[in-house]
Amino acid sequence: MEFCFLRGLLLVALTTSTSADDGQVTFVSELSSKPAQKLSKYGWYGNVRLQRFHIPEETAIARWLFSVTKGHTFHCGQHNVTIHIRYGAPPVINPTGTVFPNATLWSPCLSLILPVTSQSSTTFNLSNPAPGDWYVGAHLPEDDGRIEQKGFPSCSYFFQPQLSIRRAVDTPILPQGTFLQQTAAPDRPARLKLYVPQFASSLSVSVADCSSEEGAGGGNCSLVLRLGSTSLQNRPVTVNCSGIGCSAALSNPPWDTWVRVVVESGLDNRTVSFSIVSNTTVGCKPKSVGLKVDDDLNMLRGNRSFTNSTSAGNDSLVTDAVTMSNDSASLFTPPSACVWSIPVLYEEVDVLSLRFTPASGPNISVTDTHPTLLTYPLYAHATGGTLNLQLTLNSTNVTLANTSSSVVACLSPWAPVLELNDSQPCRTALFGGYSVQVNASIPKAVVRLPFPQSTTWYLTLQLTCNSSDCGNISLVSVVPEVFISACVEDCGTYGECRLMRSYSYLYAACVCKAGWSGWGCTDNSTAQSYCRQLTATLLLTLSNLSFLPAMVVAIKRCYITEASVYLFTMFFSTFYHACDQPGVAVMCIMDYDTLQYCDFLGSVCSIWVTILCMARIRDTFKYTLFMLGALLIAMSMQLDRKGLWNLLGPVICAILCMVTAWVYRGVQRRHCYPPSWKRWVLFLIPGAVCALVGVCLYIFTETEDNYYYTHSLWHILVASCVVFLLPPKEKNREALGWSRGWSWSWRPRVCGYTLCQSDKDELYTVT
């Protein structure tokens, strides 16, 4: 939940006049804060603490305050906290320097390093930030692989971001073709905004009639003209004006949005007045501005034929997802238009799973005279996945194989590239794009964009040839597939795609196993070989066979209940570790969560029954405690399976019962209990040493690299200490009836009757 210290409008009047004629505007302040979150060492993207902030339109200055506080007082040394900032989508990071999957493109985001001892903070200021969602992620340095047991004190750091902004509420609008008189001072730049409609191919802003109040400077006003906002990856277009005027021109400006215009004065202590005007060229607006409603419905019905039947009941097909016009454009525009616009169907398949399908079918016609344009709106809830583009050349284009022609495609955000050729870069006025190309030798091209920015994406396709004329080939067919998936290639063989949530925002990332790493778990630089995976599985499973001696000793000493608990522990620990392996040497006989629960439950119950057995209390009390303890342990395991007190609680209670019983017997007999020094030297002390060494290995020395060896040794030590600590057979065990049911002696049967021996008179009678 977002906590707002002060949300709304805190009116801060900067000037006494707010008239749009002189360029003076009114600013308001907005403050927002997020709750502190505990930082983690980086092992995969799930260790990043992600926060989302919204910056409204017309924001002049945004200031983040990042605070990191240490949670404990003991010395933890100095750690560096890395903070990542990105506009429009979560930051794509690579702290460990791993290799990204093939055809996966990404650009580094802004990263800050904050050294932390006990408490540290830093600020980050950004002028004229782009409006929309901004994402902040933070994490500690790379994980060293140490396995920390839950419940033990450790070094903890808490990260809290805060944002304050100053926003202009009455920014003047720069009309098209009309001069607007403005003034600018060194500490008060002129701020304006202009609207760029759809289908705009160019935008120009001109400054004229520049003069200072003092009349000095000889017409040299020294103005700086900036168009656009700052999004860290992209900067505004800047033009330095020297003289009485200048202009800035943008080709392929962003469509259907407001563009910020800022004019700054470079003259000290002088106010500069000037005139400013904007002009927009709309050269690609089709003559037909929409389809009839019946045509739209028929198109949707026709598209159902090739839609997956399993999702037919949940599909959300929206026609407004695609258009070159205000509603939807015609499939083929007249020759006077500069593009061919094709409507696209927007289909929500699942969480972080979207699919875009051309309304006219999977095959798209591409010509050399006009670009073909497809539009893909991407909303904020879809930015937590991966945008995939697969462009395939239709195999029916046989004639293309004999030429050097190819189909060039450009995937760009905010605005399309309206002209494509070999020399034209895939870039719009303010933002960069991603270029792909297919031909007869390379019939398929793939582009993957992790965490794409929230905006409308445009795919422009055009047929290009080495010569200006493509000859007889003027029309080819391609199959563009654009869809959103949660992870890249579902994280491959050695990864798992996990869905995470930061408050109401959902995003996905890969967690890798068996030493594989990278954004899609494709980096095998530290991968484990199959031999090592098999060895690890055998060590962790076969080491549980060390419980067999404990079971034999328990049965021989008539501790049948304890032996059954050891059998339960051995069985589920064996198959839990066989299912828990990170590689391909895995075998799961039932659900993983069930195996883990039974393994943890059996391990604690084994310790519980062993210590109570050592107490030598009456069977009625002992079995009552067995059952009551097992029920309480099962409840605590359900609440917090890996909690520290799930193990310490039963151990402490059982030891208290054992010590109380031993002290009581010692006081009664006026002698140390157990009375035999051999029992202490040969059994109790070695058993206690095995248990202590095993606990130390389990808690303090386990890492991801040595886990297979240390945890296998833990199995052996725990089973060995049971053999040492189980008390000898009780002398009155036969009187209690244990030997009678488990006697291996042969008894003769006469005519179907059994001869029984009486313990009182030792006479054989027929029963």
C-alpha positions in Angstrom: 0.0 0.0 0.0 1.4 3.4 -0.9 1.6 5.8 1.9 1.3 9.4 0.9 2.7 12.0 3.3 0.9 14.7 1.4 -0.9 13.8 -1.7 -2.8 16.4 -3.7 -2.1 20.0 -4.3 0.1 22.1 -2.0 -0.2 25.4 -3.8 3.1 27.1 -3.9 2.7 30.4 -5.8 6.0 31.3 -7.5 4.7 34.5 -9.0 1.9 36.9 -8.5 0.6 36.5 -12.1 -0.3 33.2 -13.8 -1.2 34.6 -17.2 -0.2 32.4 -20.1 0.9 35.4 -22.1 4.1 36.0 -20.1 5.0 32.4 -19.6 4.6 32.4 -15.9 3.0 29.3 -14.4 1.9 28.1 -11.0 3.7 25.2 -9.4 2.3 22.7 -6.9 4.1 20.1 -4.8 3.3 16.4 -4.3 5.0 14.0 -1.9 4.8 10.3 -1.8 6.6 7.6 0.1 6.8 3.8 0.1 7.2 1.6 3.2 10.7 0.3 4.0 11.5 -3.2 2.7 14.3 -5.6 3.7 17.0 -5.9 1.1 18.4 -9.2 -0.1 21.7 -10.2 -1.7 21.3 -10.6 -5.5 21.0 -14.1 -6.8 18.1 -13.6 -9.2 15.6 -10.9 -10.0 13.3 -12.0 -7.2 15.9 -10.6 -4.8 15.3 -7.1 -6.1 13.0 -4.9 -4.1 10.8 -3.2 -6.8 8.8 0.0 -6.2 6.6 1.9 -8.7 6.1 5.7 -8.7 3.8 7.7 -10.9 4.9 11.1 -12.2 2.0 13.2 -13.6 2.0 15.4 -16.7 3.8 18.8 -16.6 6.2 17.8 -13.8 9.1 20.2 -13.8 11.4 18.6 -11.2 11.3 15.1 -9.6 13.5 14.3 -6.6 13.9 10.9 -5.1 15.3 10.4 -1.6 16.7 6.9 -1.1 17.3 5.8 2.6 19.0 2.6 3.7 19.0 1.7 7.4 20.8 -1.2 9.1 18.5 -3.4 11.2 20.9 -4.7 13.8 23.4 -3.0 16.1 26.2 -5.5 15.8 29.0 -4.9 13.3 28.2 -6.1 9.8 30.8 -4.1 7.8 30.1 -1.9 4.9 27.9 -3.0 2.1 27.0 -1.3 -1.2 23.4 -1.0 -2.1 22.7 -0.8 -5.8 19.7 1.3 -6.9 18.3 1.0 -10.4 15.8 3.5 -12.0 13.9 3.1 -15.2 11.0 4.8 -16.9 8.0 2.9 -18.3 8.9 -0.6 -17.1 11.0 -2.4 -14.4 14.7 -2.1 -14.9 16.5 -4.8 -16.8 19.7 -5.5 -14.8 22.7 -7.8 -15.1 24.8 -7.4 -11.9 26.6 -10.7 -12.3 27.6 -10.1 -16.0 25.8 -13.2 -17.3 25.1 -13.8 -21.0 21.6 -13.0 -22.2 19.7 -15.4 -24.4 20.0 -15.2 -28.2 17.9 -12.4 -29.8 17.3 -10.8 -26.4 17.8 -7.0 -26.6 18.1 -4.7 -23.6 19.6 -1.4 -22.7 21.2 -0.6 -19.3 19.2 1.6 -16.9 20.5 4.2 -14.5 22.3 2.7 -11.5 23.3 4.3 -8.3 25.7 2.9 -5.7 25.0 3.8 -2.1 27.6 2.7 0.5 25.9 1.8 3.8 27.4 1.4 7.3 24.6 2.1 9.7 22.3 4.6 8.0 22.8 6.3 4.7 20.7 8.3 2.2 21.1 9.9 -1.2 19.0 12.0 -3.5 18.5 11.9 -7.2 17.1 14.9 -9.1 15.6 14.8 -12.5 14.5 17.9 -14.5 11.5 17.6 -16.9 10.9 13.9 -16.3 8.7 11.9 -18.7 5.2 11.5 -17.4 4.0 8.0 -16.4 5.2 5.2 -14.3 8.8 5.1 -13.0 10.3 2.0 -11.4 12.9 1.8 -8.7 14.7 -1.4 -7.8 17.3 -2.0 -5.0 19.4 -5.0 -3.9 22.6 -5.8 -2.0 25.7 -7.2 -3.7 25.8 -10.7 -5.2 24.9 -13.6 -3.0 27.9 -15.5 -1.7 26.0 -18.8 -1.7 25.8 -19.2 2.1 22.7 -20.8 3.4 21.3 -18.9 6.3 19.0 -20.6 8.7 15.8 -18.8 9.3 15.5 -17.3 12.8 19.1 -16.6 13.5 20.2 -13.0 13.7 21.9 -11.7 10.6 22.8 -8.4 9.0 19.7 -6.8 7.6 19.2 -3.6 5.6 16.0 -1.8 4.9 15.4 0.4 1.9 12.8 3.2 1.7 12.3 5.4 -1.4 10.5 8.8 -1.3 9.5 11.0 -4.1 8.7 14.8 -4.2 7.7 16.6 -7.4 7.0 20.1 -8.5 4.3 20.3 -11.2 3.1 23.2 -13.3 -0.7 23.2 -13.2 -1.4 25.9 -15.9 1.2 25.2 -18.5 0.4 27.3 -21.7 -0.6 25.3 -24.8 1.4 26.1 -27.9 -1.1 26.2 -30.8 -0.2 25.2 -34.3 0.6 27.9 -36.7 0.0 30.8 -34.2 2.8 32.8 -32.7 2.8 32.9 -28.9 4.6 35.7 -27.0 6.7 34.4 -24.1 9.5 35.5 -21.7 12.3 33.5 -20.1 14.7 34.3 -17.3 17.8 32.4 -16.1 15.9 31.1 -13.1 12.5 31.0 -14.8 12.4 29.2 -18.2 9.4 29.3 -20.4 7.4 26.1 -20.2 4.9 25.1 -22.9 3.3 22.0 -24.3 1.9 21.1 -27.7 -0.2 18.2 -28.8 1.0 15.9 -31.6 -1.9 14.1 -33.3 -1.8 10.7 -34.9 -0.4 10.2 -38.3 2.0 13.2 -37.8 5.1 12.7 -39.9 7.1 15.8 -38.8 7.0 18.5 -36.1 8.8 21.9 -36.1 9.1 24.5 -33.4 10.5 28.0 -34.2 11.6 30.9 -32.0 11.6 34.4 -33.5 11.8 38.1 -32.5 14.1 37.5 -29.6 15.0 40.6 -27.5 16.1 41.3 -23.9 14.4 43.8 -21.6 17.5 45.9 -21.2 17.9 46.1 -25.0 21.5 44.9 -24.7 23.1 42.0 -26.4 22.7 43.2 -30.0 19.9 40.7 -30.8 21.9 37.8 -29.4 19.5 36.3 -26.9 21.4 33.1 -26.2 18.3 30.8 -25.8 18.2 27.0 -25.4 15.2 25.3 -27.0 14.4 21.8 -25.7 11.7 19.5 -27.1 10.6 16.4 -25.2 11.0 15.0 -21.7 13.8 13.2 -19.9 13.5 9.4 -19.6 17.1 8.6 -18.7 17.5 6.4 -21.8 16.4 9.3 -24.0 17.1 13.0 -23.7 15.2 15.9 -25.1 16.2 17.4 -28.5 18.2 20.5 -27.7 18.9 23.5 -30.0 21.2 26.4 -29.0 19.8 29.7 -30.4 22.3 32.5 -31.1 20.7 35.5 -32.7 17.1 36.5 -32.9 15.6 33.1 -33.6 16.1 29.4 -34.3 14.1 26.3 -34.9 14.0 22.6 -34.1 12.5 19.9 -36.4 11.5 16.4 -35.5 10.8 13.7 -38.0 8.5 10.8 -36.8 7.4 12.6 -33.6 5.5 10.6 -30.9 1.8 10.2 -31.8 -1.3 11.1 -29.9 0.6 12.7 -27.0 1.7 16.0 -25.5 5.3 17.1 -26.1 7.0 19.4 -23.7 8.7 22.6 -24.9 11.1 24.4 -22.6 13.0 27.6 -23.6 15.8 28.6 -21.3 17.7 31.9 -21.2 21.5 31.9 -21.1 21.9 35.7 -20.3 22.7 36.5 -16.7 20.1 38.6 -14.9 18.2 39.4 -18.1 14.7 38.5 -19.0 14.3 37.6 -22.7 11.1 37.9 -24.7 10.4 36.0 -27.8 7.8 34.6 -30.1 7.3 30.9 -30.6 5.3 28.8 -33.0 4.8 25.1 -33.9 3.8 23.4 -37.1 2.8 19.8 -37.5 2.7 17.9 -40.8 0.1 15.1 -40.9 1.1 13.3 -44.1 -0.1 9.7 -43.4 -3.7 10.1 -42.4 -5.8 7.6 -44.5 -8.8 8.9 -46.4 -11.0 6.1 -44.9 -11.1 6.7 -41.2 -12.8 3.5 -40.0 -14.7 0.3 -40.7 -18.4 -0.1 -40.2 -19.5 -1.7 -36.9 -20.9 -4.8 -38.7 -17.5 -5.2 -40.5 -15.7 -5.1 -37.1 -18.0 -7.8 -35.7 -17.7 -10.0 -38.7 -13.9 -9.7 -38.5 -14.0 -10.8 -34.9 -16.2 -13.8 -35.8 -13.9 -14.8 -38.6 -10.9 -14.6 -36.3 -12.4 -17.1 -33.9 -11.8 -19.9 -36.4 -8.1 -19.9 -35.8 -8.1 -19.0 -32.1 -7.2 -21.6 -29.5 -10.4 -23.4 -28.5 -9.3 -23.8 -24.9 -9.3 -20.1 -24.4 -12.3 -19.3 -26.4 -14.4 -18.6 -23.3 -11.8 -16.3 -21.8 -10.6 -14.4 -24.8 -10.8 -10.6 -24.7 -10.7 -9.4 -28.3 -10.7 -5.7 -28.5 -10.7 -3.9 -31.9 -9.5 -0.6 -30.5 -6.1 -2.2 -30.0 -5.1 -1.5 -33.5 -5.6 1.4 -35.7 -4.0 4.0 -37.7 -7.1 6.2 -37.5 -9.2 7.4 -34.6 -11.1 4.1 -34.4 -9.7 1.5 -36.9 -8.2 1.9 -40.3 -9.0 0.2 -43.5 -7.1 -2.9 -44.4 -5.5 -1.3 -47.5 -5.2 2.5 -47.7 -5.5 4.3 -51.0 -2.3 5.0 -53.0 -2.3 8.6 -51.8 -1.5 7.5 -48.2 2.0 6.7 -47.1 1.3 3.4 -45.2 -0.9 0.4 -45.3 -2.6 0.0 -42.0 -3.8 -3.4 -40.8 -6.0 -3.8 -37.7 -4.8 -6.1 -34.9 -6.8 -8.1 -32.4 -5.8 -7.9 -28.8 -6.2 -11.2 -26.9 -5.5 -11.7 -23.2 -4.6 -15.4 -22.8 -3.5 -15.5 -19.2 -1.6 -13.5 -16.5 1.3 -11.8 -18.3 0.3 -13.6 -21.5 -1.1 -11.5 -24.4 -1.3 -12.3 -28.1 -1.8 -9.9 -31.0 -3.3 -11.3 -34.2 -3.8 -9.4 -37.5 -7.5 -9.2 -38.3 -6.9 -10.2 -41.9 -5.2 -13.4 -41.0 -1.6 -14.4 -40.1 -0.1 -13.5 -43.5 0.7 -9.9 -44.1 1.3 -8.4 -47.5 4.4 -6.2 -47.8 5.2 -4.0 -50.8 8.2 -1.8 -51.8 6.1 1.3 -52.4 4.4 1.8 -49.0 5.3 0.6 -45.5 2.9 -1.8 -43.9 2.0 -0.8 -40.3 0.7 -2.8 -37.4 -0.1 -1.2 -34.0 0.3 -2.9 -30.6 -0.9 -1.0 -27.5 0.9 -2.2 -24.4 -0.6 -1.3 -21.1 1.1 -1.1 -17.7 -0.1 -4.5 -16.5 1.7 -6.2 -19.4 5.2 -4.6 -18.9 6.3 -7.2 -16.3 6.7 -9.8 -19.0 8.7 -10.2 -22.3 7.6 -8.7 -25.7 8.4 -11.2 -28.4 8.5 -10.5 -32.1 8.9 -13.4 -34.6 9.0 -12.4 -38.3 8.8 -15.3 -40.8 9.0 -15.1 -44.5 6.1 -17.0 -46.2 7.6 -20.0 -48.0 5.3 -19.5 -51.0 7.4 -16.5 -52.1 9.5 -18.7 -54.5 10.5 -15.8 -56.7 12.1 -14.0 -53.8 14.9 -16.6 -53.7 16.3 -15.5 -57.0 16.7 -11.9 -56.0 18.6 -9.9 -53.4 15.5 -8.3 -51.9 14.5 -8.5 -48.3 11.8 -7.4 -45.9 13.0 -4.9 -43.3 11.0 -4.4 -40.1 11.2 -1.8 -37.4 9.6 -2.2 -34.0 9.5 1.2 -32.3 7.6 2.7 -29.3 5.5 5.9 -29.2 5.7 6.5 -33.0 6.3 4.5 -36.2 9.1 4.9 -38.7 7.3 5.9 -41.9 10.2 5.2 -44.3 12.4 2.1 -44.3 15.4 1.3 -46.4 18.9 0.0 -45.9 20.3 3.4 -44.9 17.4 4.6 -42.8 18.0 3.9 -39.1 15.2 2.3 -37.0 14.7 5.3 -34.9 12.1 8.0 -34.4 12.5 11.6 -33.3 12.8 10.9 -29.6 13.1 7.2 -29.2 15.1 4.3 -30.6 13.6 1.2 -32.2 14.6 -2.4 -32.9 15.3 -3.5 -36.5 15.0 -7.0 -38.0 15.3 -8.3 -41.5 14.3 -11.5 -43.3 15.1 -12.7 -46.8 15.5 -16.0 -48.7 18.6 -17.0 -46.8 17.4 -15.9 -43.4 13.6 -16.6 -43.5 13.0 -16.1 -39.8 14.0 -13.4 -37.3 13.3 -13.1 -33.6 13.5 -10.2 -31.2 12.8 -10.5 -27.4 12.4 -7.4 -25.2 12.3 -8.1 -21.4 10.1 -5.7 -19.5 8.9 -3.6 -22.5 7.9 0.0 -21.8 4.2 0.8 -21.4 3.2 2.6 -24.6 1.9 1.9 -28.1 4.4 -0.1 -30.1 4.5 0.1 -33.9 5.8 -2.5 -36.4 6.7 -1.1 -39.8 7.3 -3.5 -42.6 8.6 -2.8 -46.1 10.2 -4.6 -49.0 13.6 -3.3 -50.0 15.9 -4.2 -52.9 19.5 -3.4 -53.7 18.4 -1.4 -56.6 15.7 1.3 -56.5 13.3 -0.9 -58.5 12.4 -4.4 -57.2 11.5 -5.5 -60.7 8.7 -8.0 -61.0 8.6 -8.6 -57.2 6.4 -5.9 -55.8 4.5 -7.8 -53.2 5.6 -10.5 -50.7 4.0 -12.2 -47.7 5.3 -12.4 -44.2 3.9 -13.8 -40.9 4.5 -11.4 -37.9 3.9 -12.9 -34.5 3.8 -10.5 -31.6 3.0 -11.7 -28.1 3.7 -11.1 -24.5 5.1 -14.0 -22.4 6.0 -14.1 -18.8 9.6 -15.2 -19.3 12.0 -15.7 -22.2 11.4 -19.2 -23.7 9.8 -20.2 -20.3 13.3 -20.2 -18.8 14.5 -23.3 -20.6 15.4 -26.7 -19.2 17.3 -25.4 -16.2 15.0 -22.6 -15.0 11.6 -21.9 -13.6 9.5 -18.9 -14.5 8.1 -17.3 -11.3 5.4 -14.7 -11.0 6.1 -12.0 -8.4 4.1 -9.1 -7.1 5.0 -5.6 -5.9 1.8 -4.5 -4.3 -0.7 -4.5 -7.2 2.0 -4.8 -9.9 2.8 -8.2 -11.4 6.1 -9.2 -13.1 8.0 -12.4 -13.8 11.6 -13.6 -13.8 13.6 -16.8 -14.1 15.1 -18.6 -11.2 17.9 -20.9 -12.4 19.2 -24.2 -11.1 22.1 -26.6 -11.4 24.6 -23.7 -11.8 22.9 -22.2 -14.8 22.4 -18.5 -14.8 21.3 -15.5 -16.9 18.1 -13.8 -17.7 16.7 -16.9 -19.4 18.9 -19.5 -17.6 21.0 -20.0 -20.8 24.4 -19.1 -19.4 26.3 -22.4 -18.7 29.6 -20.9 -17.6 29.1 -22.2 -14.1 26.7 -25.1 -14.9 26.9 -28.4 -13.2 27.7 -31.5 -15.3 25.3 -34.4 -15.3 27.8 -36.5 -13.4 27.9 -34.0 -10.6 24.1 -33.7 -10.5 23.8 -37.5 -10.3 26.5 -37.6 -7.6 24.7 -35.0 -5.6 21.4 -36.9 -5.8 22.9 -40.2 -4.8 24.7 -38.6 -1.8 21.6 -36.9 -0.5 19.4 -39.9 -0.9 21.6 -42.8 -0.1 22.9 -41.1 3.1 19.5 -41.6 4.5 20.2 -45.3 4.6 22.2 -44.5 7.7 18.9 -44.7 9.6 18.8 -48.4 9.0 21.2 -49.2 12.0 19.1 -46.9 14.2 16.0 -48.8 13.2 17.6 -52.2 13.9 18.8 -51.1 17.3 15.4 -49.7 18.1 13.6 -52.9 17.1 16.1 -55.0 19.0 15.6 -53.0 22.1 11.8 -53.2 21.6 11.3 -49.5 20.8 8.9 -50.2 18.0 7.2 -46.8 18.0 10.5 -45.0 17.7 11.6 -47.4 14.9 8.5 -46.5 12.9 9.2 -42.8 13.3 12.8 -43.4 12.0 11.4 -45.4 9.0 9.0 -42.5 8.2 11.9 -40.0 8.3 14.2 -42.1 6.2 11.5 -42.7 3.5 10.4 -39.2 3.1 13.9 -37.6 3.5 15.1 -39.9 0.7 12.4 -39.1 -1.8 12.3 -35.4 -0.8 15.9 -35.0 -1.7 15.4 -37.0 -4.9 12.7 -34.5 -5.9 14.5 -31.4 -4.6 17.5 -31.6 -7.0 18.1 -28.6 -9.2 19.2 -30.5 -12.3 17.7 -33.2 -14.5 18.6 -36.1 -12.1 15.2 -35.7 -10.3 12.5 -38.2 -9.2 9.3 -37.1 -7.5 6.9 -39.8 -6.3 4.3 -37.2 -5.1 3.8 -33.5 -4.8 7.0 -31.6 -3.9 5.3 -29.6 -1.1 4.0 -32.8 0.5 7.4 -34.4 0.4 9.0 -31.4 2.0 6.4 -31.2 4.7 6.8 -34.9 5.6 10.6 -34.6 5.6 10.6 -31.7 8.0 7.9 -33.3 10.2 9.7 -36.6 10.4 13.1 -35.0 11.2 11.7 -33.1 14.2 9.6 -36.0 15.4 12.6 -38.3 15.3 14.5 -36.0 17.7 11.4 -35.6 19.9 10.8 -39.3 20.4 14.5 -40.1 20.9 15.0 -37.7 23.7 11.7 -38.7 25.4 12.8 -42.3 25.1 16.1 -41.4 26.9 14.0 -39.9 29.8 12.8 -43.4 30.7 9.3 -42.3 31.8 6.3 -44.5 32.1 4.8 -45.7 28.9 1.5 -44.0 29.5 3.1 -40.6 29.9 5.7 -41.3 27.1 3.2 -42.2 24.4 0.9 -39.4 25.5 3.8 -37.0 25.0 4.6 -38.7 21.7 1.2 -38.1 20.3 0.7 -34.6 21.8 4.2 -33.5 20.6 3.6 -34.9 17.1 0.3 -33.0 16.8 1.9 -29.7 18.0 4.9 -30.2 15.7 2.6 -30.8 12.7 0.7 -27.6 13.5 3.9 -25.5 13.8 5.2 -27.0 10.5 2.0 -25.8 8.8 2.5 -22.3 10.2 6.2 -21.8 9.4 7.9 -24.8 8.0 11.5 -23.4 8.1 11.2 -21.5 11.4 14.0 -21.9 13.9 11.6 -22.6 16.9 10.1 -25.6 15.0 13.3 -27.4 15.9 14.4 -25.7 19.0 11.0 -25.8 20.7 10.6 -29.6 20.7 14.3 -30.2 21.5 14.2 -27.9 24.5 10.9 -29.3 25.8 12.2 -32.9 25.4 15.5 -32.1 27.1 13.7 -30.5 30.0 11.5 -33.6 30.4 14.6 -35.8 30.2 16.6 -33.8 32.7 13.7 -33.6 35.1 13.3 -37.4 35.0 17.0 -38.0 35.4 17.3 -35.6 38.4 14.3 -37.2 40.0 15.8 -40.7 39.7 19.2 -39.4 40.9 17.7 -37.8 44.0 15.7 -41.0 44.8 18.7 -43.2 44.4 21.2 -40.7 45.7 23.4 -41.5 42.8 24.1 -40.0 39.4 21.8 -41.2 36.7 22.5 -43.0 34.5 24.7 -44.7 37.1 27.1 -46.5 34.8 30.2 -44.6 33.7 30.4 -46.8 30.6 27.0 -45.5 29.6 28.3 -41.9 29.7 31.7 -42.5 28.1 30.7 -45.0 25.4 27.2 -43.9 24.5 25.9 -40.6 25.8 29.0 -38.4 25.2 29.7 -39.7 21.7 26.0 -39.3 20.8 26.0 -35.8 22.1 29.1 -35.0 20.2 27.6 -36.4 16.9 24.5 -34.3 17.5 26.5 -31.1 18.2 28.7 -31.6 15.2 25.7 -32.2 13.0 23.9 -29.1 14.2 27.0 -27.0 13.7 27.3 -28.3 10.1 23.6 -27.7 9.4 23.5 -24.2 10.8 26.9 -22.6 10.1 28.7 -24.3 7.2 26.2 -25.1 4.6 26.5 -23.3 1.3 25.1 -23.8 -2.1 28.3 -25.3 -3.3 29.0 -27.8 -0.5 25.3 -28.5 0.3 25.4 -32.0 -1.1 28.3 -33.0 1.1 27.5 -31.2 4.4 23.8 -32.1 4.3 24.6 -35.8 3.6 27.0 -35.7 6.5 24.2 -34.2 8.6 22.0 -37.2 7.8 24.8 -39.6 8.8 25.6 -37.8 12.1 21.9 -37.5 13.1 21.3 -41.2 12.5 24.5 -42.1 14.3 23.6 -40.1 17.4 20.3 -42.0 17.5 22.3 -45.3 17.7 24.4 -44.0 20.6 21.6 -42.3 22.5 18.9 -44.9 22.5 18.7 -46.4 26.0 19.2 -50.1 26.5 16.3 -52.5 26.6 14.2 -52.2 29.8 14.2 -55.2 32.1 10.5 -55.4 32.5 9.7 -55.1 28.8 8.6 -58.8 28.6 6.2 -58.3 31.5 4.6 -55.5 29.5 3.8 -57.9 26.7 6.3 -56.7 24.1 8.1 -60.0 23.6 4.9 -62.0 23.4 3.8 -60.5 20.2 7.2 -60.5 18.6 8.6 -63.8 19.6 10.4 -65.7 16.9 10.1 -69.1 18.7 8.2 -72.0 17.0 5.2 -73.3 18.8 3.7 -76.7 17.8 0.1 -76.9 16.8 -2.0 -80.0 17.6 -5.2 -80.7 15.7 -5.6 -77.0 14.9 -5.1 -76.0 18.5 -2.1 -74.1 19.9 -0.1 -75.2 22.9 0.4 -72.2 25.2 2.8 -71.8 28.0 1.6 -70.4 31.3 4.0 -68.0 33.0 2.6 -69.0 36.4 2.6 -72.8 36.6 4.6 -73.6 33.4 2.0 -76.2 32.3 1.0 -76.8 28.7 -2.8 -76.7 28.2 -5.0 -77.0 25.2 -6.9 -73.7 24.4 
